[in-house]
Amino acid sequence: MFRGIHRIALDGKGRLSVPAAYRQRLLDTVGGQLVLTVDRDGCLLLYPVDVWEGIERKLIELSSLNKRARALKRLMIGHAEECQLDTAGRILVPGPLRDFANLEKQIVLVGQGNKFEIWSEQAWQAWCEAELANESDDETTPDLAVLAF
């Protein structure tokens, strides 16, 4: 279970250090194998390989005749890159993915349960500010209606 917000720095080679609390679990469960891909919000998604494989199967099953499904498949599967934790607990974020998310030195990992989101620090701050300023009473989706908080 990935949770919390972790501010970290990319090193000069474009590697990020996975928070220490998650390294051993990732080594034990998936041998340190991870998958990076893009998200429509402009961040990256970092999945353990076993979680990604389930998502990938679901994406592949989407109809290629549906324009939105086809676009989602192109984005997520087309940009998917396998990566491996090194002995120091780091992963290399490939250049094209760093460019997509505008990742520079300072980044933010946001735990999302089964994955991490990887944001540039500036994009994360902008997203948080926009969400906090958004006071619209959007209709609650049925999935969110079960939450009572």
TIVO-2410 file (N, C-alpha, C; in nm, 3 decimals):
# residues 149
REC num residu      c1      c2      c3 atome chaine
REC   1      M   0.084  -0.117   0.000     N      A
REC   1      M   0.000   0.000   0.000    CA      A
REC   1      M   0.089   0.124   0.000     C      A
REC   2      F   0.079   0.204  -0.104     N      A
REC   2      F   0.158   0.326  -0.115    CA      A
REC   2      F   0.075   0.443  -0.067     C      A
REC   3      R   0.128   0.519   0.027     N      A
REC   3      R   0.056   0.635   0.079    CA      A
REC   3      R   0.155   0.745   0.113     C      A
REC   4      G   0.100   0.863   0.130     N      A
REC   4      G   0.181   0.976   0.172    CA      A
REC   4      G   0.236   1.057   0.055     C      A
REC   5      I   0.290   1.171   0.090     N      A
REC   5      I   0.354   1.261  -0.006    CA      A
REC   5      I   0.501   1.266   0.028     C      A
REC   6      H   0.583   1.240  -0.072     N      A
REC   6      H   0.728   1.234  -0.052    CA      A
REC   6      H   0.795   1.331  -0.148     C      A
REC   7      R   0.860   1.432  -0.094     N      A
REC   7      R   0.936   1.526  -0.176    CA      A
REC   7      R   1.078   1.473  -0.187     C      A
REC   8      I   1.120   1.450  -0.309     N      A
REC   8      I   1.255   1.396  -0.331    CA      A
REC   8      I   1.319   1.467  -0.450     C      A
REC   9      A   1.445   1.441  -0.470     N      A
REC   9      A   1.519   1.503  -0.580    CA      A
REC   9      A   1.563   1.395  -0.679     C      A
REC  10      L   1.551   1.427  -0.806     N      A
REC  10      L   1.611   1.342  -0.909    CA      A
REC  10      L   1.760   1.367  -0.907     C      A
REC  11      D   1.839   1.262  -0.927     N      A
REC  11      D   1.983   1.285  -0.936    CA      A
REC  11      D   2.018   1.329  -1.078     C      A
REC  12      G   2.145   1.354  -1.103     N      A
REC  12      G   2.191   1.406  -1.232    CA      A
REC  12      G   2.164   1.313  -1.349     C      A
REC  13      K   2.142   1.184  -1.322     N      A
REC  13      K   2.114   1.088  -1.428    CA      A
REC  13      K   1.965   1.063  -1.448     C      A
REC  14      G   1.882   1.135  -1.372     N      A
REC  14      G   1.737   1.117  -1.386    CA      A
REC  14      G   1.682   1.003  -1.304     C      A
REC  15      R   1.751   0.965  -1.197     N      A
REC  15      R   1.704   0.857  -1.110    CA      A
REC  15      R   1.634   0.915  -0.989     C      A
REC  16      L   1.532   0.843  -0.944     N      A
REC  16      L   1.466   0.881  -0.819    CA      A
REC  16      L   1.484   0.769  -0.720     C      A
REC  17      S   1.494   0.807  -0.596     N      A
REC  17      S   1.510   0.710  -0.489    CA      A
REC  17      S   1.373   0.678  -0.432     C      A
REC  18      V   1.332   0.553  -0.443     N      A
REC  18      V   1.205   0.508  -0.388    CA      A
REC  18      V   1.214   0.519  -0.236     C      A
REC  19      P   1.112   0.573  -0.170     N      A
REC  19      P   1.117   0.584  -0.024    CA      A
REC  19      P   1.154   0.451   0.041     C      A
REC  20      A   1.243   0.458   0.138     N      A
REC  20      A   1.298   0.339   0.202    CA      A
REC  20      A   1.190   0.245   0.256     C      A
REC  21      A   1.081   0.300   0.305     N      A
REC  21      A   0.975   0.218   0.363    CA      A
REC  21      A   0.914   0.120   0.263     C      A
REC  22      Y   0.930   0.145   0.133     N      A
REC  22      Y   0.867   0.062   0.030    CA      A
REC  22      Y   0.966  -0.028  -0.044     C      A
REC  23      R   1.093  -0.005  -0.028     N      A
REC  23      R   1.193  -0.079  -0.108    CA      A
REC  23      R   1.188  -0.229  -0.085     C      A
REC  24      Q   1.197  -0.270   0.041     N      A
REC  24      Q   1.203  -0.414   0.069    CA      A
REC  24      Q   1.075  -0.484   0.025     C      A
REC  25      R   0.962  -0.419   0.047     N      A
REC  25      R   0.834  -0.478   0.004    CA      A
REC  25      R   0.833  -0.497  -0.147     C      A
REC  26      L   0.883  -0.398  -0.221     N      A
REC  26      L   0.888  -0.411  -0.367    CA      A
REC  26      L   0.985  -0.520  -0.410     C      A
REC  27      L   1.094  -0.533  -0.340     N      A
REC  27      L   1.189  -0.641  -0.372    CA      A
REC  27      L   1.127  -0.777  -0.342     C      A
REC  28      D   1.059  -0.787  -0.229     N      A
REC  28      D   1.000  -0.915  -0.189    CA      A
REC  28      D   0.883  -0.957  -0.277     C      A
REC  29      T   0.799  -0.862  -0.318     N      A
REC  29      T   0.677  -0.897  -0.390    CA      A
REC  29      T   0.693  -0.904  -0.540     C      A
REC  30      V   0.774  -0.815  -0.597     N      A
REC  30      V   0.787  -0.813  -0.744    CA      A
REC  30      V   0.933  -0.812  -0.790     C      A
REC  31      G   1.024  -0.846  -0.700     N      A
REC  31      G   1.165  -0.850  -0.737    CA      A
REC  31      G   1.219  -0.712  -0.779     C      A
REC  32      G   1.153  -0.605  -0.733     N      A
REC  32      G   1.197  -0.470  -0.768    CA      A
REC  32      G   1.157  -0.426  -0.908     C      A
REC  33      Q   1.073  -0.505  -0.974     N      A
REC  33      Q   1.029  -0.470  -1.110    CA      A
REC  33      Q   0.908  -0.378  -1.105     C      A
REC  34      L   0.920  -0.265  -1.175     N      A
REC  34      L   0.817  -0.163  -1.175    CA      A
REC  34      L   0.788  -0.120  -1.318     C      A
REC  35      V   0.677  -0.051  -1.336     N      A
REC  35      V   0.641   0.004  -1.467    CA      A
REC  35      V   0.604   0.150  -1.447     C      A
REC  36      L   0.663   0.234  -1.530     N      A
REC  36      L   0.632   0.377  -1.535    CA      A
REC  36      L   0.549   0.405  -1.659     C      A
REC  37      T   0.448   0.489  -1.645     N      A
REC  37      T   0.372   0.533  -1.760    CA      A
REC  37      T   0.319   0.673  -1.734     C      A
REC  38      V   0.247   0.727  -1.830     N      A
REC  38      V   0.197   0.865  -1.818    CA      A
REC  38      V   0.053   0.866  -1.772     C      A
REC  39      D   0.012   0.981  -1.721     N      A
REC  39      D  -0.125   1.004  -1.680    CA      A
REC  39      D  -0.175   1.130  -1.749     C      A
REC  40      R  -0.303   1.135  -1.778     N      A
REC  40      R  -0.361   1.251  -1.847    CA      A
REC  40      R  -0.345   1.382  -1.771     C      A
REC  41      D  -0.324   1.375  -1.639     N      A
REC  41      D  -0.308   1.497  -1.559    CA      A
REC  41      D  -0.168   1.557  -1.571     C      A
REC  42      G  -0.080   1.494  -1.648     N      A
REC  42      G   0.054   1.547  -1.667    CA      A
REC  42      G   0.158   1.494  -1.570     C      A
REC  43      C   0.121   1.393  -1.493     N      A
REC  43      C   0.218   1.330  -1.405    CA      A
REC  43      C   0.252   1.192  -1.460     C      A
REC  44      L   0.339   1.122  -1.390     N      A
REC  44      L   0.372   0.984  -1.425    CA      A
REC  44      L   0.309   0.892  -1.321     C      A
REC  45      L   0.288   0.768  -1.359     N      A
REC  45      L   0.236   0.666  -1.269    CA      A
REC  45      L   0.341   0.557  -1.256     C      A
REC  46      L   0.369   0.517  -1.133     N      A
REC  46      L   0.467   0.413  -1.105    CA      A
REC  46      L   0.395   0.296  -1.038     C      A
REC  47      Y   0.391   0.183  -1.109     N      A
REC  47      Y   0.320   0.063  -1.063    CA      A
REC  47      Y   0.418  -0.051  -1.036     C      A
REC  48      P   0.392  -0.134  -0.933     N      A
REC  48      P   0.459  -0.263  -0.927    CA      A
REC  48      P   0.417  -0.342  -1.051     C      A
REC  49      V   0.505  -0.423  -1.106     N      A
REC  49      V   0.478  -0.488  -1.233    CA      A
REC  49      V   0.352  -0.575  -1.229     C      A
REC  50      D   0.326  -0.642  -1.117     N      A
REC  50      D   0.207  -0.727  -1.112    CA      A
REC  50      D   0.078  -0.646  -1.117     C      A
REC  51      V   0.076  -0.532  -1.054     N      A
REC  51      V  -0.042  -0.444  -1.060    CA      A
REC  51      V  -0.058  -0.392  -1.202     C      A
REC  52      W   0.053  -0.348  -1.262     N      A
REC  52      W   0.048  -0.296  -1.399    CA      A
REC  52      W  -0.007  -0.400  -1.496     C      A
REC  53      E   0.037  -0.525  -1.483     N      A
REC  53      E  -0.007  -0.629  -1.577    CA      A
REC  53      E  -0.159  -0.645  -1.574     C      A
REC  54      G  -0.221  -0.634  -1.458     N      A
REC  54      G  -0.367  -0.640  -1.450    CA      A
REC  54      G  -0.432  -0.521  -1.519     C      A
REC  55      I  -0.376  -0.403  -1.501     N      A
REC  55      I  -0.428  -0.283  -1.566    CA      A
REC  55      I  -0.409  -0.292  -1.717     C      A
REC  56      E  -0.293  -0.338  -1.757     N      A
REC  56      E  -0.264  -0.351  -1.899    CA      A
REC  56      E  -0.363  -0.447  -1.967     C      A
REC  57      R  -0.394  -0.558  -1.900     N      A
REC  57      R  -0.492  -0.652  -1.956    CA      A
REC  57      R  -0.627  -0.584  -1.976     C      A
REC  58      K  -0.670  -0.505  -1.879     N      A
REC  58      K  -0.797  -0.434  -1.890    CA      A
REC  58      K  -0.792  -0.330  -2.002     C      A
REC  59      L  -0.681  -0.261  -2.016     N      A
REC  59      L  -0.667  -0.163  -2.124    CA      A
REC  59      L  -0.674  -0.231  -2.260     C      A
REC  60      I  -0.606  -0.344  -2.274     N      A
REC  60      I  -0.604  -0.416  -2.401    CA      A
REC  60      I  -0.745  -0.460  -2.441     C      A
REC  61      E  -0.827  -0.494  -2.341     N      A
REC  61      E  -0.963  -0.540  -2.368    CA      A
REC  61      E  -1.056  -0.427  -2.414     C      A
REC  62      L  -1.017  -0.301  -2.393     N      A
REC  62      L  -1.101  -0.189  -2.437    CA      A
REC  62      L  -1.112  -0.189  -2.589     C      A
REC  63      S  -1.225  -0.149  -2.638     N      A
REC  63      S  -1.248  -0.147  -2.782    CA      A
REC  63      S  -1.163  -0.041  -2.851     C      A
REC  64      S  -1.093  -0.082  -2.954     N      A
REC  64      S  -1.015   0.013  -3.034    CA      A
REC  64      S  -1.106   0.095  -3.125     C      A
REC  65      L  -1.233   0.062  -3.132     N      A
REC  65      L  -1.328   0.139  -3.210    CA      A
REC  65      L  -1.375   0.263  -3.134     C      A
REC  66      N  -1.356   0.264  -3.004     N      A
REC  66      N  -1.393   0.378  -2.921    CA      A
REC  66      N  -1.275   0.474  -2.917     C      A
REC  67      K  -1.297   0.597  -2.963     N      A
REC  67      K  -1.189   0.694  -2.976    CA      A
REC  67      K  -1.120   0.724  -2.841     C      A
REC  68      R  -1.197   0.742  -2.734     N      A
REC  68      R  -1.138   0.772  -2.603    CA      A
REC  68      R  -1.061   0.652  -2.548     C      A
REC  69      A  -1.113   0.533  -2.569     N      A
REC  69      A  -1.044   0.412  -2.523    CA      A
REC  69      A  -0.912   0.396  -2.600     C      A
REC  70      R  -0.917   0.420  -2.729     N      A
REC  70      R  -0.797   0.409  -2.812    CA      A
REC  70      R  -0.691   0.509  -2.767     C      A
REC  71      A  -0.733   0.631  -2.735     N      A
REC  71      A  -0.639   0.733  -2.689    CA      A
REC  71      A  -0.577   0.694  -2.555     C      A
REC  72      L  -0.659   0.641  -2.465     N      A
REC  72      L  -0.608   0.598  -2.335    CA      A
REC  72      L  -0.506   0.486  -2.350     C      A
REC  73      K  -0.536   0.390  -2.438     N      A
REC  73      K  -0.443   0.280  -2.464    CA      A
REC  73      K  -0.310   0.334  -2.520     C      A
REC  74      R  -0.321   0.426  -2.615     N      A
REC  74      R  -0.199   0.483  -2.674    CA      A
REC  74      R  -0.113   0.551  -2.568     C      A
REC  75      L  -0.180   0.628  -2.482     N      A
REC  75      L  -0.105   0.700  -2.379    CA      A
REC  75      L  -0.042   0.603  -2.279     C      A
REC  76      M  -0.124   0.520  -2.218     N      A
REC  76      M  -0.075   0.439  -2.106    CA      A
REC  76      M   0.013   0.323  -2.149     C      A
REC  77      I  -0.029   0.247  -2.250     N      A
REC  77      I   0.052   0.134  -2.293    CA      A
REC  77      I   0.170   0.183  -2.378     C      A
REC  78      G   0.143   0.280  -2.463     N      A
REC  78      G   0.248   0.332  -2.551    CA      A
REC  78      G   0.365   0.394  -2.478     C      A
REC  79      H   0.339   0.455  -2.363     N      A
REC  79      H   0.446   0.519  -2.286    CA      A
REC  79      H   0.502   0.430  -2.176     C      A
REC  80      A   0.444   0.312  -2.157     N      A
REC  80      A   0.487   0.225  -2.047    CA      A
REC  80      A   0.632   0.182  -2.064     C      A
REC  81      E   0.707   0.197  -1.956     N      A
REC  81      E   0.849   0.158  -1.953    CA      A
REC  81      E   0.874   0.073  -1.830     C      A
REC  82      E   0.933  -0.044  -1.851     N      A
REC  82      E   0.971  -0.127  -1.737    CA      A
REC  82      E   1.097  -0.070  -1.674     C      A
REC  83      C   1.105  -0.077  -1.542     N      A
REC  83      C   1.225  -0.031  -1.473    CA      A
REC  83      C   1.251  -0.124  -1.355     C      A
REC  84      Q   1.369  -0.118  -1.304     N      A
REC  84      Q   1.413  -0.208  -1.199    CA      A
REC  84      Q   1.478  -0.127  -1.087     C      A
REC  85      L   1.442  -0.157  -0.963     N      A
REC  85      L   1.511  -0.095  -0.850    CA      A
REC  85      L   1.657  -0.137  -0.854     C      A
REC  86      D   1.749  -0.041  -0.843     N      A
REC  86      D   1.890  -0.078  -0.836    CA      A
REC  86      D   1.928  -0.109  -0.691     C      A
REC  87      T   2.051  -0.140  -0.666     N      A
REC  87      T   2.093  -0.180  -0.531    CA      A
REC  87      T   2.080  -0.067  -0.429     C      A
REC  88      A   2.072   0.057  -0.476     N      A
REC  88      A   2.054   0.173  -0.387    CA      A
REC  88      A   1.906   0.212  -0.373     C      A
REC  89      G   1.815   0.133  -0.433     N      A
REC  89      G   1.673   0.163  -0.422    CA      A
REC  89      G   1.625   0.273  -0.515     C      A
REC  90      R   1.697   0.292  -0.626     N      A
REC  90      R   1.660   0.396  -0.722    CA      A
REC  90      R   1.607   0.333  -0.850     C      A
REC  91      I   1.528   0.414  -0.923     N      A
REC  91      I   1.488   0.377  -1.058    CA      A
REC  91      I   1.523   0.491  -1.151     C      A
REC  92      L   1.554   0.457  -1.273     N      A
REC  92      L   1.583   0.555  -1.376    CA      A
REC  92      L   1.453   0.594  -1.443     C      A
REC  93      V   1.425   0.724  -1.448     N      A
REC  93      V   1.308   0.774  -1.519    CA      A
REC  93      V   1.357   0.812  -1.659     C      A
REC  94      P   1.315   0.739  -1.763     N      A
REC  94      P   1.363   0.767  -1.898    CA      A
REC  94      P   1.335   0.913  -1.940     C      A
REC  95      G   1.423   0.966  -2.022     N      A
REC  95      G   1.414   1.104  -2.068    CA      A
REC  95      G   1.278   1.143  -2.123     C      A
REC  96      P   1.220   1.064  -2.215     N      A
REC  96      P   1.089   1.103  -2.269    CA      A
REC  96      P   0.980   1.115  -2.162     C      A
REC  97      L   0.986   1.030  -2.059     N      A
REC  97      L   0.888   1.040  -1.952    CA      A
REC  97      L   0.916   1.160  -1.862     C      A
REC  98      R   1.044   1.188  -1.837     N      A
REC  98      R   1.078   1.311  -1.761    CA      A
REC  98      R   1.028   1.433  -1.836     C      A
REC  99      D   1.044   1.434  -1.968     N      A
REC  99      D   0.997   1.546  -2.049    CA      A
REC  99      D   0.846   1.559  -2.043     C      A
REC 100      F   0.775   1.448  -2.055     N      A
REC 100      F   0.629   1.449  -2.052    CA      A
REC 100      F   0.576   1.517  -1.926     C      A
REC 101      A   0.635   1.483  -1.811     N      A
REC 101      A   0.588   1.534  -1.683    CA      A
REC 101      A   0.664   1.659  -1.638     C      A
REC 102      N   0.750   1.710  -1.724     N      A
REC 102      N   0.831   1.829  -1.691    CA      A
REC 102      N   0.907   1.811  -1.560     C      A
REC 103      L   0.966   1.693  -1.542     N      A
REC 103      L   1.040   1.665  -1.419    CA      A
REC 103      L   1.178   1.727  -1.428     C      A
REC 104      E   1.210   1.802  -1.326     N      A
REC 104      E   1.343   1.860  -1.315    CA      A
REC 104      E   1.405   1.805  -1.189     C      A
REC 105      K   1.469   1.885  -1.111     N      A
REC 105      K   1.539   1.837  -0.992    CA      A
REC 105      K   1.442   1.792  -0.881     C      A
REC 106      Q   1.349   1.878  -0.843     N      A
REC 106      Q   1.259   1.849  -0.731    CA      A
REC 106      Q   1.128   1.787  -0.781     C      A
REC 107      I   1.094   1.671  -0.724     N      A
REC 107      I   0.971   1.602  -0.764    CA      A
REC 107      I   0.894   1.562  -0.639     C      A
REC 108      V   0.770   1.521  -0.662     N      A
REC 108      V   0.683   1.478  -0.553    CA      A
REC 108      V   0.625   1.342  -0.590     C      A
REC 109      L   0.641   1.244  -0.500     N      A
REC 109      L   0.575   1.114  -0.513    CA      A
REC 109      L   0.450   1.118  -0.427     C      A
REC 110      V   0.336   1.084  -0.486     N      A
REC 110      V   0.210   1.087  -0.414    CA      A
REC 110      V   0.155   0.943  -0.411     C      A
REC 111      G   0.149   0.885  -0.292     N      A
REC 111      G   0.097   0.750  -0.278    CA      A
REC 111      G  -0.050   0.744  -0.312     C      A
REC 112      Q  -0.088   0.643  -0.390     N      A
REC 112      Q  -0.227   0.626  -0.433    CA      A
REC 112      Q  -0.274   0.483  -0.410     C      A
REC 113      G  -0.223   0.419  -0.307     N      A
REC 113      G  -0.266   0.283  -0.276    CA      A
REC 113      G  -0.187   0.180  -0.355     C      A
REC 114      N  -0.227   0.156  -0.480     N      A
REC 114      N  -0.160   0.054  -0.561    CA      A
REC 114      N  -0.050   0.110  -0.650     C      A
REC 115      K  -0.027   0.241  -0.643     N      A
REC 115      K   0.074   0.305  -0.728    CA      A
REC 115      K   0.119   0.435  -0.665     C      A
REC 116      F   0.226   0.492  -0.722     N      A
REC 116      F   0.267   0.628  -0.691    CA      A
REC 116      F   0.242   0.715  -0.812     C      A
REC 117      E   0.201   0.838  -0.789     N      A
REC 117      E   0.204   0.940  -0.893    CA      A
REC 117      E   0.335   1.016  -0.875     C      A
REC 118      I   0.396   1.054  -0.986     N      A
REC 118      I   0.520   1.131  -0.982    CA      A
REC 118      I   0.494   1.263  -1.051     C      A
REC 119      W   0.506   1.372  -0.975     N      A
REC 119      W   0.477   1.507  -1.024    CA      A
REC 119      W   0.602   1.594  -1.016     C      A
REC 120      S   0.612   1.691  -1.106     N      A
REC 120      S   0.710   1.796  -1.084    CA      A
REC 120      S   0.658   1.874  -0.964     C      A
REC 121      E   0.749   1.930  -0.887     N      A
REC 121      E   0.707   2.003  -0.769    CA      A
REC 121      E   0.613   2.119  -0.805     C      A
REC 122      Q   0.643   2.189  -0.914     N      A
REC 122      Q   0.561   2.302  -0.956    CA      A
REC 122      Q   0.421   2.257  -0.997     C      A
REC 123      A   0.413   2.149  -1.074     N      A
REC 123      A   0.282   2.100  -1.119    CA      A
REC 123      A   0.199   2.051  -1.001     C      A
REC 124      W   0.262   1.986  -0.904     N      A
REC 124      W   0.190   1.939  -0.786    CA      A
REC 124      W   0.134   2.057  -0.708     C      A
REC 125      Q   0.216   2.159  -0.686     N      A
REC 125      Q   0.169   2.278  -0.614    CA      A
REC 125      Q   0.052   2.343  -0.687     C      A
REC 126      A   0.063   2.355  -0.819     N      A
REC 126      A  -0.044   2.417  -0.898    CA      A
REC 126      A  -0.172   2.334  -0.889     C      A
REC 127      W  -0.160   2.202  -0.896     N      A
REC 127      W  -0.277   2.115  -0.887    CA      A
REC 127      W  -0.343   2.131  -0.750     C      A
REC 128      C  -0.264   2.129  -0.644     N      A
REC 128      C  -0.319   2.142  -0.508    CA      A
REC 128      C  -0.391   2.275  -0.491     C      A
REC 129      E  -0.329   2.382  -0.537     N      A
REC 129      E  -0.390   2.515  -0.525    CA      A
REC 129      E  -0.522   2.521  -0.602     C      A
REC 130      A  -0.524   2.466  -0.722     N      A
REC 130      A  -0.645   2.468  -0.804    CA      A
REC 130      A  -0.756   2.387  -0.738     C      A
REC 131      E  -0.723   2.271  -0.683     N      A
REC 131      E  -0.823   2.187  -0.618    CA      A
REC 131      E  -0.877   2.252  -0.490     C      A
REC 132      L  -0.790   2.314  -0.414     N      A
REC 132      L  -0.834   2.380  -0.291    CA      A
REC 132      L  -0.921   2.502  -0.321     C      A
REC 133      A  -0.896   2.567  -0.434     N      A
REC 133      A  -0.974   2.685  -0.472    CA      A
REC 133      A  -1.107   2.646  -0.538     C      A
REC 134      N  -1.119   2.522  -0.581     N      A
REC 134      N  -1.239   2.476  -0.650    CA      A
REC 134      N  -1.347   2.445  -0.548     C      A
REC 135      E  -1.444   2.534  -0.539     N      A
REC 135      E  -1.552   2.515  -0.443    CA      A
REC 135      E  -1.682   2.471  -0.509     C      A
REC 136      S  -1.673   2.429  -0.634     N      A
REC 136      S  -1.796   2.388  -0.702    CA      A
REC 136      S  -1.852   2.264  -0.635     C      A
REC 137      D  -1.982   2.254  -0.638     N      A
REC 137      D  -2.051   2.138  -0.581    CA      A
REC 137      D  -2.081   2.039  -0.691     C      A
REC 138      D  -1.974   1.984  -0.751     N      A
REC 138      D  -1.994   1.887  -0.857    CA      A
REC 138      D  -2.077   1.770  -0.805     C      A
REC 139      E  -2.153   1.713  -0.895     N      A
REC 139      E  -2.234   1.598  -0.860    CA      A
REC 139      E  -2.142   1.484  -0.814     C      A
REC 140      T  -2.172   1.425  -0.701     N      A
REC 140      T  -2.094   1.314  -0.650    CA      A
REC 140      T  -2.120   1.192  -0.736     C      A
REC 141      T  -2.015   1.126  -0.778     N      A
REC 141      T  -2.031   1.005  -0.857    CA      A
REC 141      T  -2.076   0.891  -0.766     C      A
REC 142      P  -2.143   0.792  -0.821     N      A
REC 142      P  -2.188   0.680  -0.738    CA      A
REC 142      P  -2.073   0.614  -0.661     C      A
REC 143      D  -1.954   0.605  -0.720     N      A
REC 143      D  -1.842   0.543  -0.652    CA      A
REC 143      D  -1.803   0.621  -0.527     C      A
REC 144      L  -1.814   0.753  -0.532     N      A
REC 144      L  -1.777   0.836  -0.417    CA      A
REC 144      L  -1.887   0.847  -0.314     C      A
REC 145      A  -2.009   0.816  -0.352     N      A
REC 145      A  -2.122   0.829  -0.261    CA      A
REC 145      A  -2.109   0.736  -0.139     C      A
REC 146      V  -2.035   0.628  -0.150     N      A
REC 146      V  -2.021   0.534  -0.038    CA      A
REC 146      V  -1.927   0.587   0.070     C      A
REC 147      L  -1.850   0.691   0.037     N      A
REC 147      L  -1.759   0.749   0.135    CA      A
REC 147      L  -1.836   0.846   0.223     C      A
REC 148      A  -1.826   0.829   0.350     N      A
REC 148      A  -1.896   0.919   0.441    CA      A
REC 148      A  -1.791   0.988   0.528     C      A
REC 149      F  -1.738   1.097   0.474     N      A
REC 149      F  -1.639   1.170   0.555    CA      A
REC 149      F  -1.665   1.316   0.554     C      A
***
